Amino acid sequence: MVKLFIKQQGSGQPIVFLHGWGFNHSIWDKTAAALDNCTYQVDLPGHGKSPFCHYQLPTLTDCLIEQLPENAIWIAWSLGGLLAMATAIRYPRFIKALVLVSSSPRFVTTDNWLCAMKETVLQQFNQQLQEDSISTLQRFLALQVKDTSTARQQLRELSHLLKNNGYPQLAALQSGLHLLQTTDLREQLSMITCPTLAILGQQDAIVPVSVGVVWQQWMPSLRIVLIKSAAHIPFLSHPDTFLHELQRFLHDCVTA
């Protein structure tokens, strides 16, 4: 089993943070610091300070379960949300609650699932990774903040965080894209029994807001919060609104 790097701080109710494709634990620094809890910021395999391992869902979920506390609230962004859902499906009693940020049970379109990216977009990113992984990451960052009023500021902050905390390994990027292209958790969503909140950005070019309505077909109890002028990273672009909605949900979970 690969030993993950996990930044832990604080005390109280444990909260786990999972980052998205191409990033690392530092994306959550500001959010974690704003919470009065015991936080665990994870570097997924091949990202940040964690060594690489093969990206198969059973392997990844087992790895997370073995190194994180029970009864924690998991806050997971994008690809991290996919892993959090898979973990909650396999280990329904392990996770107290889920907050899924700009995530989806399926990231690519199909005939009966139009609220996603076209598979050709991810295929193109995969091809470009072979030629220049850093430039491809920068293009992906630009896509995540597209059509937001603070796009330039967010891009500078994201680029700074990547440079300071290390670029992911190419194998991890390729494996993560493969998970995004091939994973479909829709039919298993009913196995998630914990309280779950989805926070979506109206301007998101990666996870369309229309995903929320169809998502509830499999999870009728799913709470959905829409941040109207946000794109794919609402906790950076709209931190006050994001924290307000997050803390309201956390209060309900802790006092339940």
HUBEL-V275268 format. One line per field, one symbol per residue. ss: DSSP state (a for helix, b for strand, c for the rest). phi: phi as a letter, one per 40 degrees, with the letter a starting at -180 (. if undefined). Layout:
ss: ???
phi: ???
This chain:
ss: cccccbbbbccccbbbbbccccccaaaaaaaaaccccbbbbbccccccccccccccaaaaaaaaaaaccccbbbbbbcaaaaaaaaaaaaccccbbbbbbbccccccbcbccbcccbcaaaaaaaaaaaaacaaaaaaaaaaaaccccccaaaaaaaaaaaaaaaccccaaaaaaaaaaaaacccaaaaaacccbbbbbbbcccccccccaaaaacccccccbbbbbccccccaaaacaaaaaaaaaaaaaaaaac
phi: .ccccbcbagahdcbbbbcbcgbacccbdcccccbcacbbccccdgbfbcccaccbdcccccccccbbccgccbbbbfddccccccccccbcccbcabbbbfbacacbcadbaccaccccccccccccdccaccccccccccccbdgbcbdcccccccccccccbgcccdcccccccccccbcbbdcbccccbcdbbbbbbccccbbccccdccdcccbdcccbbbbcbcbcbccccbcccccdcccccccccccc
